[in-house]
Amino acid sequence: MPTTPSSLTIEYVKLFKEVRPAHLAFDALLAAGTLTLALVSRLAIQPDIAAAFSRESDGFQLFLITLMTVPLVLRRVYPTPVFFVVLAAWLVERALDYPETLALTALIIVFYTIGAELSRRSSLRIGGITALFLLGWTAIGVATRETVTGISLVSTMIITVTPLLLGREIHEQRRRVEELRERVERAERDREEKARRAVADERTRIARELHDVVAHQMTVMTLQAEGARRIADGSDPRVIEALKTISDAGHSALIEMRRMVGLLRAPEEEFETEPLPRLSDLEQLVDKVRAAGVPVDLEVGGRTRPLADGAELSAYRIVQESLTNAVRHGGPDVTAKVAIKYGEDQLDVLIQDDGRGASADTGDGAGQGIVGMRERIAVLGGEFSAGPQLGGDFPGR
């Protein structure tokens, strides 16, 4: 009958997987160093000092020293068992009143390990109760043995409580660093997801709007070709055939465009039936922003002329998004300026405000709006720049 592993076993397996090889290598060196230190201190005990203890150093003490130091290799893998093995070996050595060696360092290490590797409740329960026991045991030794002095109480506290509390502090620091790392990673994932959604949403919106623009032009082209074919009835058959080809191609392209754009939009989306905005509608947009409490100065330069529907729509949307950001993130008393300049083969759009800037706001919408503006300009093959200036304003161009 298969047995169910205990939670303690599962915890140890998890710990073993989390301990890095470099940590195991370090702990092996630590165990070897502690063992060497204990053996050297054992050989360095002066005869007059050794005579003050009940037993002379022998092979059994050497075994106890080995039992106190070698298990340190696995102190991070099995912190609790290693703690009790080292503690038991040290207690036996002290109970038999062997001359003291620097194997005591192993006790300091395991108290620190309990504080650093276990949870707060477990470390204080195991380490704290053990420390109290050792303090009481030392107090009894002070009262019953000449080799145990009052200073031993202080030293016992130093080798138990101090490393335990130090380990707890290290544990808390690790926890805080891990929580901070997780928050940073989560924020980065959220930021990337928002940026991805913003790009996808804006591209879908652009595709839908351009569909309306191009579809309108193609419909006009197809209707004109069909009308011309009817007017040209009886003319050169080649002209009639060419007009028929234009009409058929327009119908096919229009159907294919609607199918492709339909794949981009959500099933619940509806195409806008109202006329798409143009640069000539900027005055109404500026009036709405002024009514919202933000003074806007609109300047139009150059020879005003109709542009391609896609360019007019994108320019309008960029001004709309920029003024929206000014209202949301500009702060009190913000003012804005919109400058439109018609060139021979280009259109320059400058939007500027003197507010505190989007970076000072706790919202997260301005950055995604800039992503959308950049996408619109990229579709048209233009150049886009946005960023803060001295004084905190946030211009876009």
C-alpha positions as YAML, in Angstrom:
chain: A
units: angstrom
residues:
- id: 1
  name: MET
  ca: [0.00, 0.00, 0.00]
- id: 2
  name: PRO
  ca: [1.59, 3.29, -1.06]
- id: 3
  name: THR
  ca: [2.31, 5.70, 1.72]
- id: 4
  name: THR
  ca: [1.58, 9.41, 1.61]
- id: 5
  name: PRO
  ca: [4.68, 11.53, 2.18]
- id: 6
  name: SER
  ca: [4.48, 13.72, 5.25]
- id: 7
  name: SER
  ca: [4.53, 17.50, 4.98]
- id: 8
  name: LEU
  ca: [7.91, 17.46, 6.69]
- id: 9
  name: THR
  ca: [9.33, 15.20, 3.96]
- id: 10
  name: ILE
  ca: [7.85, 17.37, 1.25]
- id: 11
  name: GLU
  ca: [9.38, 20.44, 2.89]
- id: 12
  name: TYR
  ca: [12.81, 18.79, 2.95]
- id: 13
  name: VAL
  ca: [12.56, 17.77, -0.71]
- id: 14
  name: LYS
  ca: [11.59, 21.33, -1.59]
- id: 15
  name: LEU
  ca: [14.50, 22.69, 0.41]
- id: 16
  name: PHE
  ca: [16.91, 20.30, -1.26]
- id: 17
  name: LYS
  ca: [15.79, 21.45, -4.69]
- id: 18
  name: GLU
  ca: [16.15, 25.10, -3.75]
- id: 19
  name: VAL
  ca: [19.68, 24.82, -2.32]
- id: 20
  name: ARG
  ca: [22.20, 25.71, -4.97]
- id: 21
  name: PRO
  ca: [25.35, 23.64, -5.56]
- id: 22
  name: ALA
  ca: [27.41, 26.70, -4.65]
- id: 23
  name: HIS
  ca: [25.70, 26.80, -1.25]
- id: 24
  name: LEU
  ca: [26.44, 23.11, -0.67]
- id: 25
  name: ALA
  ca: [30.06, 23.67, -1.62]
- id: 26
  name: PHE
  ca: [30.30, 26.61, 0.78]
- id: 27
  name: ASP
  ca: [28.74, 24.59, 3.60]
- id: 28
  name: ALA
  ca: [31.18, 21.73, 2.93]
- id: 29
  name: LEU
  ca: [34.07, 24.16, 3.31]
- id: 30
  name: LEU
  ca: [32.42, 25.60, 6.41]
- id: 31
  name: ALA
  ca: [32.12, 22.13, 7.97]
- id: 32
  name: ALA
  ca: [35.72, 21.29, 7.11]
- id: 33
  name: GLY
  ca: [36.96, 24.58, 8.50]
- id: 34
  name: THR
  ca: [34.98, 24.18, 11.74]
- id: 35
  name: LEU
  ca: [36.27, 20.63, 12.19]
- id: 36
  name: THR
  ca: [39.85, 21.75, 11.61]
- id: 37
  name: LEU
  ca: [39.44, 24.64, 14.03]
- id: 38
  name: ALA
  ca: [38.02, 22.32, 16.70]
- id: 39
  name: LEU
  ca: [40.83, 19.77, 16.28]
- id: 40
  name: VAL
  ca: [43.54, 22.42, 16.42]
- id: 41
  name: SER
  ca: [42.00, 23.95, 19.56]
- id: 42
  name: ARG
  ca: [41.78, 20.46, 21.10]
- id: 43
  name: LEU
  ca: [45.50, 19.90, 20.58]
- id: 44
  name: ALA
  ca: [46.31, 23.37, 21.90]
- id: 45
  name: ILE
  ca: [44.67, 22.83, 25.30]
- id: 46
  name: GLN
  ca: [47.24, 23.40, 28.04]
- id: 47
  name: PRO
  ca: [47.69, 20.57, 30.59]
- id: 48
  name: ASP
  ca: [46.87, 22.81, 33.57]
- id: 49
  name: ILE
  ca: [43.62, 23.91, 31.88]
- id: 50
  name: ALA
  ca: [42.70, 20.33, 30.91]
- id: 51
  name: ALA
  ca: [43.25, 19.23, 34.52]
- id: 52
  name: ALA
  ca: [40.39, 21.48, 35.65]
- id: 53
  name: PHE
  ca: [37.89, 19.31, 33.76]
- id: 54
  name: SER
  ca: [36.53, 15.92, 34.87]
- id: 55
  name: ARG
  ca: [37.62, 13.97, 31.80]
- id: 56
  name: GLU
  ca: [40.64, 14.08, 29.61]
- id: 57
  name: SER
  ca: [40.31, 14.48, 25.87]
- id: 58
  name: ASP
  ca: [39.99, 11.06, 24.23]
- id: 59
  name: GLY
  ca: [38.63, 9.30, 21.17]
- id: 60
  name: PHE
  ca: [35.03, 9.74, 22.25]
- id: 61
  name: GLN
  ca: [35.44, 13.50, 22.40]
- id: 62
  name: LEU
  ca: [36.93, 13.33, 18.93]
- id: 63
  name: PHE
  ca: [33.79, 11.48, 17.82]
- id: 64
  name: LEU
  ca: [31.59, 14.16, 19.42]
- id: 65
  name: ILE
  ca: [33.57, 16.90, 17.73]
- id: 66
  name: THR
  ca: [33.09, 15.18, 14.39]
- id: 67
  name: LEU
  ca: [29.37, 14.82, 15.09]
- id: 68
  name: MET
  ca: [29.14, 18.54, 15.83]
- id: 69
  name: THR
  ca: [30.92, 19.75, 12.70]
- id: 70
  name: VAL
  ca: [30.47, 17.35, 9.77]
- id: 71
  name: PRO
  ca: [26.64, 17.62, 9.62]
- id: 72
  name: LEU
  ca: [27.05, 21.33, 8.84]
- id: 73
  name: VAL
  ca: [27.37, 20.26, 5.19]
- id: 74
  name: LEU
  ca: [23.59, 19.72, 5.15]
- id: 75
  name: ARG
  ca: [22.59, 22.60, 7.42]
- id: 76
  name: ARG
  ca: [20.52, 24.30, 4.68]
- id: 77
  name: VAL
  ca: [19.03, 21.06, 3.36]
- id: 78
  name: TYR
  ca: [17.92, 19.67, 6.74]
- id: 79
  name: PRO
  ca: [18.22, 22.62, 9.17]
- id: 80
  name: THR
  ca: [16.18, 21.12, 12.01]
- id: 81
  name: PRO
  ca: [17.79, 17.61, 12.13]
- id: 82
  name: VAL
  ca: [21.29, 19.10, 11.83]
- id: 83
  name: PHE
  ca: [20.45, 21.53, 14.63]
- id: 84
  name: PHE
  ca: [19.43, 18.76, 17.02]
- id: 85
  name: VAL
  ca: [22.37, 16.50, 16.08]
- id: 86
  name: VAL
  ca: [24.89, 19.28, 16.77]
- id: 87
  name: LEU
  ca: [23.03, 20.29, 19.93]
- id: 88
  name: ALA
  ca: [22.93, 16.70, 21.25]
- id: 89
  name: ALA
  ca: [26.65, 16.15, 20.60]
- id: 90
  name: TRP
  ca: [27.51, 19.43, 22.34]
- id: 91
  name: LEU
  ca: [25.30, 18.61, 25.34]
- id: 92
  name: VAL
  ca: [26.94, 15.19, 25.74]
- id: 93
  name: GLU
  ca: [30.39, 16.76, 25.56]
- id: 94
  name: ARG
  ca: [29.45, 19.34, 28.19]
- id: 95
  name: ALA
  ca: [27.72, 16.75, 30.41]
- id: 96
  name: LEU
  ca: [30.86, 14.58, 30.39]
- id: 97
  name: ASP
  ca: [32.87, 17.72, 31.24]
- id: 98
  name: TYR
  ca: [35.42, 17.39, 28.45]
- id: 99
  name: PRO
  ca: [37.84, 20.29, 27.93]
- id: 100
  name: GLU
  ca: [36.15, 22.94, 25.82]
- id: 101
  name: THR
  ca: [37.17, 23.29, 22.15]
- id: 102
  name: LEU
  ca: [36.19, 25.59, 19.31]
- id: 103
  name: ALA
  ca: [33.68, 22.98, 18.16]
- id: 104
  name: LEU
  ca: [31.35, 25.35, 19.98]
- id: 105
  name: THR
  ca: [31.41, 27.36, 16.73]
- id: 106
  name: ALA
  ca: [29.17, 24.70, 15.19]
- id: 107
  name: LEU
  ca: [26.48, 25.49, 17.78]
- id: 108
  name: ILE
  ca: [26.59, 29.16, 16.82]
- id: 109
  name: ILE
  ca: [26.24, 28.23, 13.15]
- id: 110
  name: VAL
  ca: [23.20, 25.99, 13.63]
- id: 111
  name: PHE
  ca: [21.41, 28.60, 15.75]
- id: 112
  name: TYR
  ca: [21.99, 31.11, 12.96]
- id: 113
  name: THR
  ca: [20.77, 28.57, 10.38]
- id: 114
  name: ILE
  ca: [17.55, 27.93, 12.30]
- id: 115
  name: GLY
  ca: [16.83, 31.66, 12.30]
- id: 116
  name: ALA
  ca: [17.77, 32.18, 8.65]
- id: 117
  name: GLU
  ca: [16.18, 29.12, 7.02]
- id: 118
  name: LEU
  ca: [12.97, 28.43, 8.94]
- id: 119
  name: SER
  ca: [9.81, 30.47, 9.28]
- id: 120
  name: ARG
  ca: [9.48, 32.99, 12.09]
- id: 121
  name: ARG
  ca: [7.23, 30.74, 14.14]
- id: 122
  name: SER
  ca: [9.36, 27.60, 13.69]
- id: 123
  name: SER
  ca: [12.69, 29.32, 14.28]
- id: 124
  name: LEU
  ca: [11.55, 31.05, 17.48]
- id: 125
  name: ARG
  ca: [9.84, 27.91, 18.72]
- id: 126
  name: ILE
  ca: [12.84, 25.65, 18.12]
- id: 127
  name: GLY
  ca: [15.66, 28.11, 18.69]
- id: 128
  name: GLY
  ca: [14.01, 30.13, 21.44]
- id: 129
  name: ILE
  ca: [12.98, 27.16, 23.57]
- id: 130
  name: THR
  ca: [16.41, 25.57, 23.11]
- id: 131
  name: ALA
  ca: [18.16, 28.80, 24.09]
- id: 132
  name: LEU
  ca: [16.08, 29.02, 27.28]
- id: 133
  name: PHE
  ca: [16.88, 25.40, 28.06]
- id: 134
  name: LEU
  ca: [20.62, 25.98, 27.59]
- id: 135
  name: LEU
  ca: [20.52, 29.07, 29.77]
- id: 136
  name: GLY
  ca: [18.80, 27.09, 32.53]
- id: 137
  name: TRP
  ca: [21.19, 24.18, 32.11]
- id: 138
  name: THR
  ca: [24.16, 26.56, 32.31]
- id: 139
  name: ALA
  ca: [22.73, 28.13, 35.45]
- id: 140
  name: ILE
  ca: [22.60, 24.67, 37.04]
- id: 141
  name: GLY
  ca: [26.20, 24.12, 35.95]
- id: 142
  name: VAL
  ca: [27.25, 27.36, 37.59]
- id: 143
  name: ALA
  ca: [25.73, 26.16, 40.85]
- id: 144
  name: THR
  ca: [27.14, 22.62, 40.75]
- id: 145
  name: ARG
  ca: [30.51, 22.73, 38.94]
- id: 146
  name: GLU
  ca: [33.61, 24.74, 39.57]
- id: 147
  name: THR
  ca: [34.52, 24.78, 35.87]
- id: 148
  name: VAL
  ca: [31.29, 26.61, 35.01]
- id: 149
  name: THR
  ca: [31.40, 30.27, 36.03]
- id: 150
  name: GLY
  ca: [28.92, 33.11, 35.92]
- id: 151
  name: ILE
  ca: [30.47, 34.34, 32.70]
- id: 152
  name: SER
  ca: [29.20, 31.13, 31.10]
- id: 153
  name: LEU
  ca: [25.64, 32.48, 31.33]
- id: 154
  name: VAL
  ca: [26.62, 35.50, 29.27]
- id: 155
  name: SER
  ca: [28.56, 33.41, 26.76]
- id: 156
  name: THR
  ca: [25.66, 30.94, 26.45]
- id: 157
  name: MET
  ca: [23.32, 33.80, 25.61]
- id: 158
  name: ILE
  ca: [25.82, 35.13, 23.05]
- id: 159
  name: ILE
  ca: [26.21, 31.79, 21.28]
- id: 160
  name: THR
  ca: [22.46, 31.05, 21.18]
- id: 161
  name: VAL
  ca: [20.21, 34.11, 21.21]
- id: 162
  name: THR
  ca: [22.50, 36.42, 19.20]
- id: 163
  name: PRO
  ca: [22.98, 34.15, 16.13]
- id: 164
  name: LEU
  ca: [19.31, 33.19, 16.24]
- id: 165
  name: LEU
  ca: [18.18, 36.82, 16.06]
- id: 166
  name: LEU
  ca: [20.80, 37.58, 13.41]
- id: 167
  name: GLY
  ca: [19.49, 34.70, 11.34]
- id: 168
  name: ARG
  ca: [15.94, 36.00, 11.71]
- id: 169
  name: GLU
  ca: [17.02, 39.41, 10.44]
- id: 170
  name: ILE
  ca: [18.73, 37.85, 7.41]
- id: 171
  name: HIS
  ca: [15.59, 35.79, 6.75]
- id: 172
  name: GLU
  ca: [13.40, 38.89, 6.82]
- id: 173
  name: GLN
  ca: [15.74, 40.74, 4.49]
- id: 174
  name: ARG
  ca: [15.61, 37.87, 2.01]
- id: 175
  name: ARG
  ca: [11.82, 37.84, 2.22]
- id: 176
  name: ARG
  ca: [11.58, 41.57, 1.59]
- id: 177
  name: VAL
  ca: [13.96, 41.33, -1.37]
- id: 178
  name: GLU
  ca: [11.97, 38.42, -2.81]
- id: 179
  name: GLU
  ca: [8.69, 40.29, -2.39]
- id: 180
  name: LEU
  ca: [10.20, 43.35, -4.06]
- id: 181
  name: ARG
  ca: [11.49, 41.22, -6.93]
- id: 182
  name: GLU
  ca: [8.08, 39.62, -7.40]
- id: 183
  name: ARG
  ca: [6.38, 43.04, -7.37]
- id: 184
  name: VAL
  ca: [8.82, 44.36, -9.96]
- id: 185
  name: GLU
  ca: [8.30, 41.31, -12.17]
- id: 186
  name: ARG
  ca: [4.53, 41.55, -11.78]
- id: 187
  name: ALA
  ca: [4.59, 45.27, -12.61]
- id: 188
  name: GLU
  ca: [6.77, 44.58, -15.64]
- id: 189
  name: ARG
  ca: [4.37, 41.88, -16.84]
- id: 190
  name: ASP
  ca: [1.41, 44.21, -16.31]
- id: 191
  name: ARG
  ca: [3.17, 47.00, -18.17]
- id: 192
  name: GLU
  ca: [4.02, 44.74, -21.10]
- id: 193
  name: GLU
  ca: [0.48, 43.39, -21.19]
- id: 194
  name: LYS
  ca: [-1.00, 46.90, -21.14]
- id: 195
  name: ALA
  ca: [1.37, 48.00, -23.90]
- id: 196
  name: ARG
  ca: [0.50, 44.90, -25.93]
- id: 197
  name: ARG
  ca: [-3.21, 45.51, -25.49]
- id: 198
  name: ALA
  ca: [-2.81, 49.20, -26.32]
- id: 199
  name: VAL
  ca: [-0.98, 48.39, -29.55]
- id: 200
  name: ALA
  ca: [-3.52, 45.71, -30.48]
- id: 201
  name: ASP
  ca: [-6.49, 47.95, -29.67]
- id: 202
  name: GLU
  ca: [-5.03, 50.90, -31.53]
- id: 203
  name: ARG
  ca: [-4.20, 48.82, -34.58]
- id: 204
  name: THR
  ca: [-7.73, 47.44, -34.58]
- id: 205
  name: ARG
  ca: [-9.11, 50.94, -34.30]
- id: 206
  name: ILE
  ca: [-6.84, 52.20, -37.07]
- id: 207
  name: ALA
  ca: [-7.78, 49.25, -39.27]
- id: 208
  name: ARG
  ca: [-11.49, 49.94, -38.69]
- id: 209
  name: GLU
  ca: [-11.14, 53.64, -39.44]
- id: 210
  name: LEU
  ca: [-8.96, 53.11, -42.50]
- id: 211
  name: HIS
  ca: [-11.47, 50.51, -43.65]
- id: 212
  name: ASP
  ca: [-14.15, 53.15, -43.59]
- id: 213
  name: VAL
  ca: [-11.92, 55.65, -45.42]
- id: 214
  name: VAL
  ca: [-10.64, 53.31, -48.09]
- id: 215
  name: ALA
  ca: [-13.96, 51.52, -48.43]
- id: 216
  name: HIS
  ca: [-15.62, 54.83, -49.15]
- id: 217
  name: GLN
  ca: [-13.08, 55.68, -51.85]
- id: 218
  name: MET
  ca: [-13.31, 52.22, -53.39]
- id: 219
  name: THR
  ca: [-17.11, 52.40, -53.39]
- id: 220
  name: VAL
  ca: [-16.95, 55.72, -55.20]
- id: 221
  name: MET
  ca: [-14.43, 54.29, -57.66]
- id: 222
  name: THR
  ca: [-16.60, 51.23, -58.33]
- id: 223
  name: LEU
  ca: [-19.76, 53.27, -58.77]
- id: 224
  name: GLN
  ca: [-17.99, 55.65, -61.14]
- id: 225
  name: ALA
  ca: [-16.67, 52.74, -63.19]
- id: 226
  name: GLU
  ca: [-20.13, 51.19, -63.42]
- id: 227
  name: GLY
  ca: [-21.67, 54.53, -64.37]
- id: 228
  name: ALA
  ca: [-19.01, 55.16, -67.00]
- id: 229
  name: ARG
  ca: [-19.61, 51.70, -68.45]
- id: 230
  name: ARG
  ca: [-23.29, 52.44, -68.86]
- id: 231
  name: ILE
  ca: [-22.54, 55.80, -70.45]
- id: 232
  name: ALA
  ca: [-19.95, 54.21, -72.77]
- id: 233
  name: ASP
  ca: [-22.43, 51.59, -74.01]
- id: 234
  name: GLY
  ca: [-21.88, 51.27, -77.76]
- id: 235
  name: SER
  ca: [-18.34, 52.65, -77.58]
- id: 236
  name: ASP
  ca: [-15.12, 50.75, -78.13]
- id: 237
  name: PRO
  ca: [-15.58, 47.27, -76.58]
- id: 238
  name: ARG
  ca: [-12.11, 47.55, -75.06]
- id: 239
  name: VAL
  ca: [-13.17, 50.60, -73.05]
- id: 240
  name: ILE
  ca: [-16.28, 48.80, -71.81]
- id: 241
  name: GLU
  ca: [-14.23, 45.74, -70.89]
- id: 242
  name: ALA
  ca: [-11.67, 47.87, -69.02]
- id: 243
  name: LEU
  ca: [-14.42, 49.61, -67.05]
- id: 244
  name: LYS
  ca: [-15.98, 46.25, -66.25]
- id: 245
  name: THR
  ca: [-12.61, 44.98, -65.02]
- id: 246
  name: ILE
  ca: [-12.22, 48.07, -62.80]
- id: 247
  name: SER
  ca: [-15.71, 47.59, -61.38]
- id: 248
  name: ASP
  ca: [-15.21, 43.87, -60.71]
- id: 249
  name: ALA
  ca: [-11.81, 44.46, -59.13]
- id: 250
  name: GLY
  ca: [-13.29, 47.17, -56.91]
- id: 251
  name: HIS
  ca: [-16.07, 44.87, -55.74]
- id: 252
  name: SER
  ca: [-13.64, 42.03, -55.02]
- id: 253
  name: ALA
  ca: [-11.19, 44.27, -53.16]
- id: 254
  name: LEU
  ca: [-14.00, 45.79, -51.12]
- id: 255
  name: ILE
  ca: [-15.31, 42.37, -50.09]
- id: 256
  name: GLU
  ca: [-11.81, 41.15, -49.18]
- id: 257
  name: MET
  ca: [-11.05, 44.27, -47.17]
- id: 258
  name: ARG
  ca: [-14.24, 43.93, -45.16]
- id: 259
  name: ARG
  ca: [-13.45, 40.27, -44.50]
- id: 260
  name: MET
  ca: [-9.90, 40.98, -43.30]
- id: 261
  name: VAL
  ca: [-10.91, 43.90, -41.09]
- id: 262
  name: GLY
  ca: [-13.73, 41.78, -39.70]
- id: 263
  name: LEU
  ca: [-11.09, 39.36, -38.40]
- id: 264
  name: LEU
  ca: [-9.43, 42.20, -36.47]
- id: 265
  name: ARG
  ca: [-12.45, 43.49, -34.62]
- id: 266
  name: ALA
  ca: [-14.28, 41.85, -31.74]
- id: 267
  name: PRO
  ca: [-17.65, 40.23, -32.57]
- id: 268
  name: GLU
  ca: [-19.53, 42.84, -30.53]
- id: 269
  name: GLU
  ca: [-17.89, 45.81, -32.32]
- id: 270
  name: GLU
  ca: [-19.92, 47.87, -34.72]
- id: 271
  name: PHE
  ca: [-18.55, 50.09, -37.45]
- id: 272
  name: GLU
  ca: [-19.13, 53.75, -36.84]
- id: 273
  name: THR
  ca: [-21.92, 55.13, -38.99]
- id: 274
  name: GLU
  ca: [-21.27, 58.80, -38.27]
- id: 275
  name: PRO
  ca: [-18.80, 60.70, -40.52]
- id: 276
  name: LEU
  ca: [-15.19, 60.26, -39.50]
- id: 277
  name: PRO
  ca: [-13.58, 63.43, -38.09]
- id: 278
  name: ARG
  ca: [-11.22, 65.58, -40.17]
- id: 279
  name: LEU
  ca: [-8.86, 68.47, -39.47]
- id: 280
  name: SER
  ca: [-11.70, 70.87, -40.25]
- id: 281
  name: ASP
  ca: [-13.40, 69.55, -37.10]
- id: 282
  name: LEU
  ca: [-10.53, 70.59, -34.79]
- id: 283
  name: GLU
  ca: [-12.26, 73.83, -33.84]
- id: 284
  name: GLN
  ca: [-15.18, 71.88, -32.35]
- id: 285
  name: LEU
  ca: [-12.73, 69.58, -30.53]
- id: 286
  name: VAL
  ca: [-10.84, 72.57, -29.10]
- id: 287
  name: ASP
  ca: [-14.13, 74.13, -27.95]
- id: 288
  name: LYS
  ca: [-14.95, 70.94, -26.01]
- id: 289
  name: VAL
  ca: [-11.55, 70.98, -24.31]
- id: 290
  name: ARG
  ca: [-11.95, 74.64, -23.43]
- id: 291
  name: ALA
  ca: [-15.35, 73.83, -21.94]
- id: 292
  name: ALA
  ca: [-13.58, 71.21, -19.79]
- id: 293
  name: GLY
  ca: [-11.50, 74.02, -18.25]
- id: 294
  name: VAL
  ca: [-8.27, 73.87, -20.28]
- id: 295
  name: PRO
  ca: [-7.50, 76.95, -22.38]
- id: 296
  name: VAL
  ca: [-6.31, 75.86, -25.84]
- id: 297
  name: ASP
  ca: [-4.67, 78.05, -28.50]
- id: 298
  name: LEU
  ca: [-5.24, 76.69, -32.03]
- id: 299
  name: GLU
  ca: [-3.00, 77.92, -34.86]
- id: 300
  name: VAL
  ca: [-3.27, 76.79, -38.47]
- id: 301
  name: GLY
  ca: [-0.53, 77.82, -40.92]
- id: 302
  name: GLY
  ca: [0.28, 77.18, -44.55]
- id: 303
  name: ARG
  ca: [-2.08, 76.68, -47.45]
- id: 304
  name: THR
  ca: [-5.07, 74.80, -46.06]
- id: 305
  name: ARG
  ca: [-6.19, 71.99, -48.36]
- id: 306
  name: PRO
  ca: [-7.91, 68.63, -48.13]
- id: 307
  name: LEU
  ca: [-5.56, 65.72, -47.40]
- id: 308
  name: ALA
  ca: [-5.97, 61.98, -47.76]
- id: 309
  name: ASP
  ca: [-8.73, 60.74, -45.50]
- id: 310
  name: GLY
  ca: [-6.34, 58.52, -43.52]
- id: 311
  name: ALA
  ca: [-3.93, 61.39, -42.87]
- id: 312
  name: GLU
  ca: [-6.74, 63.74, -41.83]
- id: 313
  name: LEU
  ca: [-8.21, 61.16, -39.47]
- id: 314
  name: SER
  ca: [-4.87, 60.26, -37.88]
- id: 315
  name: ALA
  ca: [-3.92, 63.90, -37.36]
- id: 316
  name: TYR
  ca: [-7.28, 64.57, -35.71]
- id: 317
  name: ARG
  ca: [-6.96, 61.53, -33.42]
- id: 318
  name: ILE
  ca: [-3.43, 62.53, -32.36]
- id: 319
  name: VAL
  ca: [-4.59, 66.04, -31.42]
- id: 320
  name: GLN
  ca: [-7.58, 64.53, -29.61]
- id: 321
  name: GLU
  ca: [-5.43, 62.09, -27.58]
- id: 322
  name: SER
  ca: [-2.87, 64.81, -26.72]
- id: 323
  name: LEU
  ca: [-5.50, 67.24, -25.47]
- id: 324
  name: THR
  ca: [-7.16, 64.43, -23.50]
- id: 325
  name: ASN
  ca: [-3.82, 63.76, -21.78]
- id: 326
  name: ALA
  ca: [-3.49, 67.47, -21.00]
- id: 327
  name: VAL
  ca: [-6.92, 67.47, -19.34]
- id: 328
  name: ARG
  ca: [-6.26, 64.27, -17.37]
- id: 329
  name: HIS
  ca: [-2.63, 64.70, -16.38]
- id: 330
  name: GLY
  ca: [-1.82, 68.39, -16.74]
- id: 331
  name: GLY
  ca: [-2.99, 69.39, -13.28]
- id: 332
  name: PRO
  ca: [-4.65, 72.69, -12.32]
- id: 333
  name: ASP
  ca: [-4.20, 75.84, -14.44]
- id: 334
  name: VAL
  ca: [-2.80, 73.92, -17.40]
- id: 335
  name: THR
  ca: [-2.92, 75.54, -20.85]
- id: 336
  name: ALA
  ca: [-2.34, 73.91, -24.22]
- id: 337
  name: LYS
  ca: [-1.35, 74.87, -27.74]
- id: 338
  name: VAL
  ca: [-2.10, 73.12, -31.03]
- id: 339
  name: ALA
  ca: [-0.23, 74.22, -34.15]
- id: 340
  name: ILE
  ca: [-1.08, 72.78, -37.59]
- id: 341
  name: LYS
  ca: [1.18, 73.69, -40.50]
- id: 342
  name: TYR
  ca: [0.48, 72.61, -44.09]
- id: 343
  name: GLY
  ca: [3.63, 72.06, -46.15]
- id: 344
  name: GLU
  ca: [4.09, 71.25, -49.80]
- id: 345
  name: ASP
  ca: [4.21, 67.47, -49.21]
- id: 346
  name: GLN
  ca: [3.81, 67.11, -45.46]
- id: 347
  name: LEU
  ca: [1.73, 68.12, -42.47]
- id: 348
  name: ASP
  ca: [3.35, 69.25, -39.21]
- id: 349
  name: VAL
  ca: [1.33, 68.87, -36.00]
- id: 350
  name: LEU
  ca: [2.60, 70.29, -32.69]
- id: 351
  name: ILE
  ca: [0.73, 69.86, -29.41]
- id: 352
  name: GLN
  ca: [2.17, 71.40, -26.25]
- id: 353
  name: ASP
  ca: [0.97, 71.99, -22.70]
- id: 354
  name: ASP
  ca: [2.52, 73.58, -19.62]
- id: 355
  name: GLY
  ca: [1.11, 71.13, -17.08]
- id: 356
  name: ARG
  ca: [2.99, 68.93, -14.66]
- id: 357
  name: GLY
  ca: [3.29, 66.11, -17.16]
- id: 358
  name: ALA
  ca: [1.96, 62.57, -17.26]
- id: 359
  name: SER
  ca: [4.86, 61.20, -15.20]
- id: 360
  name: ALA
  ca: [3.60, 63.08, -12.16]
- id: 361
  name: ASP
  ca: [0.22, 61.44, -12.35]
- id: 362
  name: THR
  ca: [-0.56, 58.16, -10.72]
- id: 363
  name: GLY
  ca: [-2.65, 57.03, -13.66]
- id: 364
  name: ASP
  ca: [-1.34, 54.77, -16.36]
- id: 365
  name: GLY
  ca: [-3.21, 55.94, -19.45]
- id: 366
  name: ALA
  ca: [-0.86, 58.55, -20.94]
- id: 367
  name: GLY
  ca: [1.88, 56.10, -21.86]
- id: 368
  name: GLN
  ca: [-0.57, 53.89, -23.76]
- id: 369
  name: GLY
  ca: [-1.97, 56.92, -25.60]
- id: 370
  name: ILE
  ca: [1.53, 57.73, -26.82]
- id: 371
  name: VAL
  ca: [1.86, 54.15, -28.04]
- id: 372
  name: GLY
  ca: [-1.29, 54.65, -30.09]
- id: 373
  name: MET
  ca: [-0.04, 57.94, -31.57]
- id: 374
  name: ARG
  ca: [3.22, 56.32, -32.55]
- id: 375
  name: GLU
  ca: [1.32, 53.49, -34.26]
- id: 376
  name: ARG
  ca: [-0.77, 55.94, -36.28]
- id: 377
  name: ILE
  ca: [2.26, 57.84, -37.48]
- id: 378
  name: ALA
  ca: [4.08, 54.61, -38.30]
- id: 379
  name: VAL
  ca: [1.16, 53.49, -40.51]
- id: 380
  name: LEU
  ca: [1.42, 56.74, -42.49]
- id: 381
  name: GLY
  ca: [5.23, 56.63, -42.72]
- id: 382
  name: GLY
  ca: [5.70, 59.80, -40.69]
- id: 383
  name: GLU
  ca: [7.90, 60.82, -37.76]
- id: 384
  name: PHE
  ca: [6.73, 61.10, -34.16]
- id: 385
  name: SER
  ca: [8.32, 62.42, -30.96]
- id: 386
  name: ALA
  ca: [6.96, 63.09, -27.47]
- id: 387
  name: GLY
  ca: [8.48, 63.90, -24.11]
- id: 388
  name: PRO
  ca: [8.72, 66.41, -21.26]
- id: 389
  name: GLN
  ca: [10.41, 69.78, -21.58]
- id: 390
  name: LEU
  ca: [11.84, 72.11, -18.96]
- id: 391
  name: GLY
  ca: [9.01, 73.31, -16.76]
- id: 392
  name: GLY
  ca: [7.11, 70.04, -16.81]
- id: 393
  name: ASP
  ca: [5.17, 70.40, -20.07]
- id: 394
  name: PHE
  ca: [4.68, 67.41, -22.31]
- id: 395
  name: PRO
  ca: [4.82, 68.24, -26.04]
- id: 396
  name: GLY
  ca: [4.08, 65.84, -28.87]
- id: 397
  name: ARG
  ca: [4.95, 66.25, -32.52]
...
